Amino acid sequence: MGRPKMAPGSWGDITFRATADGSYIGRVSYRTLDGQRREVTASAPTKIGVDRKLKLKLPALIAAAAAPPAHAPVTFEMVVSEWLKFEELKLPDHLKARGTHAEHLRMLRRHLLPAFGEMGARLRRGVVRTGSHRVAIDSRATKF
């Protein structure tokens, strides 16, 4: 019977190897959040130094493997979902014109999203004013 798999986001025991010049190289296996097994190495003059380096590296490596790509495409559907969240927070319930709001949502879902949902949205840098609120838009940002 084999060894049980590491849980996603965890790492195994660090193995050390002495080099000819007296420093140490450490190696450890880790499992990313999506379940892929990877290895990382580090070197230092002492075993404790290697241990510290690897334990500082591992959380960042695991998090980086789970992070979305730096230039994830922004679609019209993503922009609309963020706008809807903003609209819901903007006005308290007693001030919303329920019929108008419902009609806008219906037109958005029935006509605009099917036509433009997967289309890439080109956001430019600037400020959008909506009533008394201002929303900053930066085309270099990957999150809203």
LUMFIRO-126425 format. One record per atom (N, C-alpha, C, O): residue in one letter; x, y, z. Coordinates in steps of 0.02 Angstrom, whole numbers, padded with zeros to 5 digits, always signed. Each point is the difference from the previous one (the first is absolute). Example, Ala and Ser with C-alpha at 12.3 -4.5 7.8 and 13.67 -1.06 7.14 Angstrom:
! residues 2
a+00660-00284+00390 a-00045+00059+00000 a+00045+00060+00000 a+00052-00001+00033 s-00070+00054-00069 s+00042+00059+00003 s-00039+00055+00037 s+00025+00055+00008 
END
This chain:
! residues 144
m+00042-00059+00000 m-00042+00059+00000 m+00044+00062+00000 m+00048+00004+00039 g-00063+00044-00082 g+00040+00061-00007 g-00013+00051+00055 g-00045-00008+00042 r+00085+00059-00044 r-00007+00055+00047 r-00061+00042-00018 r-00013+00010-00060 p-00025+00014+00108 p-00058+00042-00017 p+00022+00066-00032 p+00054+00027+00016 k-00095-00001-00061 k+00015+00063-00034 k+00000+00058+00049 k-00036+00000+00050 m+00077+00050-00065 m-00001+00061+00038 m-00064+00038-00015 m-00025-00003-00056 a+00000+00037+00105 a-00059+00041-00010 a+00019+00061-00043 a+00057+00024+00005 p-00102+00000-00046 p+00015+00061-00040 p+00019+00058+00047 p-00033+00011+00051 g+00085+00025-00070 g+00023+00057+00040 g+00049-00020+00055 g+00016+00042+00042 s+00008-00104-00041 s+00046-00022+00052 s+00066-00022-00031 s+00006-00004-00061 w+00043-00010+00104 w+00065-00023-00023 w+00025-00055+00046 w-00023-00008+00056 g+00071-00029-00081 g+00028-00057+00036 g+00059+00019+00042 g+00011+00059+00016 d+00029-00110+00002 d+00060+00011+00040 d+00056+00027-00044 d+00006-00018-00058 i+00035+00061+00087 i+00057+00028-00036 i+00058-00048+00006 i+00017-00022+00055 t+00014+00005-00111 t+00060-00042+00001 t+00060+00044-00013 t-00002+00046-00042 f+00056-00059+00078 f+00061+00041-00005 f+00056-00041-00030 f+00003-00061+00009 r+00041+00096-00044 r+00060-00032-00029 r+00057+00050+00007 r-00006+00058-00018 a+00062-00083+00045 a+00059+00042+00007 a+00037+00004-00066 a+00003-00049-00037 t+00024+00108+00022 t+00038+00009-00062 t+00075-00003+00017 t+00018-00002+00059 a+00024+00002-00109 a+00073-00005+00010 a+00028+00060+00038 a+00049-00007+00036 d-00079+00066-00045 d+00026+00059+00034 d-00027+00009+00071 d+00015+00050+00033 g-00055-00097-00008 g-00024+00002+00069 g-00069+00031+00007 g-00027+00001+00056 s-00002+00026-00109 s-00068+00027+00005 s-00050-00057-00010 s+00019-00057-00011 y-00083+00074+00016 y-00052-00051-00004 y-00051+00018-00054 y-00013+00059-00013 i-00014-00111-00018 i-00055+00009-00048 i-00059-00039+00028 i+00007-00058+00021 g-00064+00090-00021 g-00060-00033+00024 g-00050-00007-00057 g-00004+00042-00045 r-00035-00095+00048 r-00051-00013-00051 r-00064-00020+00036 r+00001-00035+00050 v-00057+00058-00077 v-00065-00018+00029 v-00052-00004-00056 v+00002+00039-00048 s-00047-00086+00055 s-00057-00006-00046 s-00059+00037+00030 s-00010-00001+00061 y-00030+00032-00104 y-00061+00032+00024 y-00055-00012-00051 y+00012-00017-00058 r-00073+00025+00081 r-00058-00009-00043 r-00037+00066-00005 r-00018+00031+00050 t+00007-00009-00113 t-00035+00063-00011 t-00074-00008+00018 t-00024-00056+00011 l-00012+00111-00009 l-00071-00003+00018 l-00041-00037-00052 l-00054-00025+00016 d+00078+00022-00078 d-00036-00038-00051 d+00023-00073-00004 d-00020-00037-00045 g+00063+00015+00092 g+00018-00070+00007 g+00064-00021-00036 g+00017-00060+00003 q+00019+00104-00035 q+00061-00019-00035 q+00058-00005+00049 q+00006+00041+00046 r+00036-00092-00054 r+00058-00010+00043 r+00060+00034-00032 r+00014-00010-00059 r+00023+00049+00098 r+00059+00035-00024 r+00055-00005+00052 r-00012-00018+00057 e+00073+00034-00078 e+00057+00001+00046 e+00035+00067-00003 e-00003+00035-00051 v+00035-00017+00106 v+00038+00062+00003 v+00063-00014+00041 v+00000-00042+00045 t+00054+00076-00063 t+00063-00007+00036 t+00024+00068+00024 t-00020+00052-00027 a+00063-00053+00077 a+00032+00061+00025 a+00068-00020+00029 a+00010-00057+00020 s+00036+00105-00018 s+00065-00014+00030 s+00018+00055+00049 s-00022+00058-00008 a+00062-00076+00058 a+00022+00046+00052 a+00061-00030+00035 a+00013-00060-00008 p+00023+00099+00047 p+00058-00026+00036 p-00018-00051+00055 p+00041-00041+00018 t-00103+00044+00009 t-00019-00045+00054 t-00067-00034-00017 t-00037+00024-00044 k+00023-00079+00079 k-00064-00034-00010 k-00058+00044+00022 k-00053+00001-00032 i+00064+00036+00086 i-00054+00044+00025 i-00014+00055-00052 i-00058+00018-00009 g+00110+00007-00024 g-00010+00051-00052 g-00040-00027-00059 g-00043+00034-00026 v+00059-00096+00006 v-00037-00032-00054 v-00073-00008+00020 v-00046+00014-00038 d+00035-00038+00099 d-00067-00011+00026 d-00040+00065-00001 d-00058+00001-00022 r+00088+00053+00045 r-00034+00065+00001 r-00017+00025-00070 r-00055+00023-00013 k+00104-00030-00032 k-00012+00023-00070 k-00059-00038-00031 k-00044+00030-00031 l+00044-00096+00039 l-00054-00039-00031 l-00067+00015+00032 l-00050+00005-00035 k+00048+00002+00101 k-00064+00014+00033 k-00026+00070-00016 k-00060+00012+00004 l+00105+00034-00023 l-00023+00066-00023 l-00023-00003-00073 l-00047+00035-00019 k+00079-00077-00022 k-00017-00005-00071 k-00066-00037-00011 k-00039+00020-00044 l+00026-00072+00082 l-00055-00046-00016 l-00069+00033-00001 l-00036-00010-00049 p+00016+00049+00099 p-00066+00031-00004 p-00008+00045-00062 p-00054+00001-00030 a+00107+00035+00011 a-00004+00043-00059 a-00006-00041-00064 a-00037+00019-00045 l+00073-00075+00042 l-00004-00043-00060 l-00069-00031-00007 l-00027-00003-00055 i-00001-00019+00111 i-00067-00030-00002 i-00052+00052-00020 i-00044-00015-00040 a+00049+00075+00068 a-00047+00053-00017 a+00008+00022-00073 a-00050+00013-00033 a+00112-00009+00009 a+00012+00022-00069 a-00028-00050-00050 a-00024+00019-00053 a+00026-00083+00070 a-00027-00051-00045 a-00076+00005-00006 a-00029-00020-00051 a-00003+00046+00103 a-00073+00006+00000 a-00024+00067-00027 a-00059+00008-00013 a+00104+00040+00006 a-00019+00067-00022 a-00021-00001-00074 a+00028-00039-00039 p-00076+00081+00020 p-00020+00004-00070 p+00057+00031-00040 p+00043+00034+00028 p-00043-00044-00093 p+00052+00030-00041 p+00000+00076+00007 p-00051+00030+00014 a+00109+00000-00023 a+00007+00072+00010 a-00044+00041-00046 a-00024+00054+00020 h+00011-00078-00080 h-00040+00037-00048 h-00062-00041-00018 h-00012-00016-00058 a-00028+00000+00109 a-00062-00037-00013 a-00046+00043-00042 a-00008+00059+00015 p-00022-00087-00066 p-00044+00040-00042 p-00063+00021+00038 p-00031-00039+00036 v+00013+00101-00044 v-00060+00027+00032 v-00055+00000-00052 v+00008+00028-00054 t-00064-00060+00070 t-00055-00004-00047 t-00055+00050+00021 t-00001+00025+00056 f-00043-00013-00102 f-00057+00044+00013 f-00041-00028+00057 f-00026+00039+00041 e+00018-00104-00038 e-00039-00032+00053 e+00030+00013+00069 e-00036+00011+00048 m+00103-00011-00044 m+00033+00014+00064 m-00011+00072+00021 m-00012+00015+00059 v+00016+00031-00107 v-00012+00071+00015 v-00071+00010+00024 v-00012+00036+00049 v-00036-00068-00082 v-00070+00007+00019 v-00013-00028+00070 v-00036+00031+00039 s+00066-00088-00022 s-00011-00028+00066 s+00028+00046+00055 s-00032+00008+00052 e+00090+00022-00064 e+00027+00048+00048 e-00044+00062+00004 e-00010+00028+00054 w-00015-00005-00110 w-00043+00059-00001 w-00065-00014+00039 w-00023+00043+00037 l-00005-00103-00046 l-00061-00017+00036 l+00012-00002+00076 l-00043+00023+00038 k+00100-00048-00016 k+00016+00000+00071 k+00004+00072+00025 k-00025+00016+00054 f+00056+00027-00093 f+00006+00070+00018 f-00069+00033+00003 f-00014+00039+00047 e-00028-00053-00095 e-00067+00029-00002 e-00041-00021+00061 e-00038+00040+00027 e+00045-00103-00006 e-00038-00024+00057 e+00022+00035+00064 e-00041+00012+00045 l+00105+00006-00039 l+00025+00033+00059 l-00014+00075+00000 l-00002+00032+00052 k-00007-00004-00112 k-00005+00072-00008 k-00062+00030+00033 k+00004+00051+00034 l-00061-00083-00044 l-00062+00028+00025 l-00033-00046+00051 l-00002-00061-00010 p-00022+00088+00065 p-00038-00042+00046 p-00065-00024-00033 p-00024+00031-00047 d-00003-00086+00072 d-00059-00031-00030 d-00060+00048-00006 d-00036-00002-00049 h+00026+00044+00099 h-00059+00043-00001 h+00006+00057-00052 h-00050+00033-00015 l+00109-00022-00014 l+00008+00052-00050 l+00001-00027-00072 l-00001+00040-00047 k+00002-00105+00039 k+00003-00029-00067 k-00068+00001-00033 k-00051-00017+00031 a+00049+00037-00094 a-00060-00005-00039 a-00002-00072-00026 a+00034-00016-00049 r-00071-00026+00082 r+00002-00072-00013 r-00017-00018-00072 r+00032-00043-00030 g-00081+00075+00002 g-00019-00015-00069 g+00055+00018-00050 g+00015-00039-00044 t+00014+00098+00052 t+00053+00022-00045 t+00061-00045+00007 t+00030-00021-00049 h-00011+00007+00111 h+00058-00042+00013 h-00011-00070-00030 h+00045-00028-00031 a-00104+00000+00040 a-00015-00066-00027 a+00001+00000-00076 a+00024-00048-00031 e-00049+00101+00001 e+00000+00006-00074 e+00071+00005-00027 e+00016-00030-00051 h+00027+00068+00085 h+00070+00005-00021 h+00035-00068+00004 h+00037-00019-00045 l-00049-00017+00099 l+00029-00067+00008 l-00025-00047-00054 l+00038-00040-00028 r-00103+00043+00012 r-00028-00043-00051 r+00031+00014-00068 r+00019-00047-00035 m-00012+00111+00017 m+00031+00017-00064 m+00073-00021-00002 m+00025-00024-00051 l+00008+00032+00106 l+00071-00020+00004 l+00007-00075-00010 l+00042-00022-00040 r-00082-00017+00075 r+00006-00072-00004 r-00027-00029-00066 r+00028-00049-00025 r-00080+00079-00001 r-00031-00027-00061 r+00036+00022-00064 r+00005-00039-00047 h+00019+00100+00046 h+00027+00027-00063 h+00076+00011+00000 h+00035-00022-00046 l-00010+00055+00098 l+00071+00019-00001 l+00047-00058+00015 l+00049-00010-00035 l-00063-00028+00088 l+00046-00054+00018 l+00004-00054-00053 l+00056-00023-00014 p-00111+00001-00017 p+00009-00050-00054 p+00041+00027-00059 p+00036-00038-00032 a-00042+00102+00018 a+00035+00028-00057 a+00073+00016+00015 a+00043-00010-00043 f-00029+00035+00102 f+00067+00025+00016 f+00034-00035+00058 f+00056+00018+00018 g-00087-00069+00012 g+00026-00030+00062 g+00072-00024-00003 g+00038+00015+00045 e-00019-00051-00097 e+00067-00028-00004 e+00049+00047-00035 e+00060-00014-00005 m-00085+00070-00020 m+00043+00048-00034 m+00047+00032+00050 m-00020+00017+00056 g+00081-00007-00076 g+00049+00033+00044 g-00019+00073+00011 g-00021+00034-00047 a+00028-00012+00108 a-00015+00070+00017 a+00066+00037+00003 a+00045-00020+00036 r-00040+00073-00073 r+00061+00041+00001 r-00011+00057+00049 r-00035+00048-00015 l+00066-00055+00072 l-00006+00052+00051 l+00058+00048-00006 l+00058-00020-00009 r-00073+00083+00014 r+00052+00050-00002 r+00005+00032+00069 r-00045-00005+00042 r+00101+00038-00032 r+00011+00033+00063 r-00044+00062+00005 r-00006+00038-00049 g-00024-00027+00106 g-00041+00059+00008 g-00047-00007+00059 g+00004-00047+00039 v-00049+00094-00035 v-00049+00001+00054 v-00069+00004-00031 v-00013+00041-00044 v-00031-00084+00066 v-00069+00000-00023 v-00042+00029+00056 v+00003-00023+00057 r-00044+00073-00073 r-00043+00030+00050 r-00071-00027-00009 r-00028+00001-00054 t+00001-00026+00109 t-00069-00025-00001 t-00037+00035+00056 t+00005-00021+00058 g-00040+00073-00074 g-00034+00038+00052 g+00051+00032+00046 g+00042+00039-00022 s-00046-00054+00087 s+00046+00029+00048 s+00060-00045+00012 s+00043+00016+00041 h-00038-00073-00076 h+00055-00047+00009 h+00050+00006-00057 h-00018+00016-00056 r+00081-00030+00072 r+00052-00002-00051 r+00035-00067+00005 r+00017-00022+00054 v-00007-00010-00111 v+00034-00065-00003 v+00062+00008-00043 v-00004+00021-00057 a+00062-00038+00085 a+00063+00004-00037 a+00008-00063-00041 a-00011-00055+00024 i+00032+00063-00086 i+00013-00057-00045 i+00072+00005-00022 i+00023+00052-00022 d+00013-00108+00029 d+00069-00004-00022 d+00006-00060-00045 d-00013-00056+00022 s+00032+00066-00085 s+00003-00056-00048 s+00055-00049+00017 s-00001-00056-00025 r+00049+00075+00067 r+00053-00045+00019 r-00020-00045+00057 r+00034-00049+00014 a-00088+00064+00021 a-00022-00040+00057 a-00030-00065-00024 a-00032-00003-00053 t+00043-00052+00092 t-00029-00064-00018 t-00063-00014+00040 t-00037-00046-00016 k+00025+00084+00068 k-00060-00009+00040 k-00037+00067+00004 k+00029+00053-00011 f-00093-00057+00026 f-00039+00060+00006 f+00001+00023+00072 f-00030+00050+00017 
END
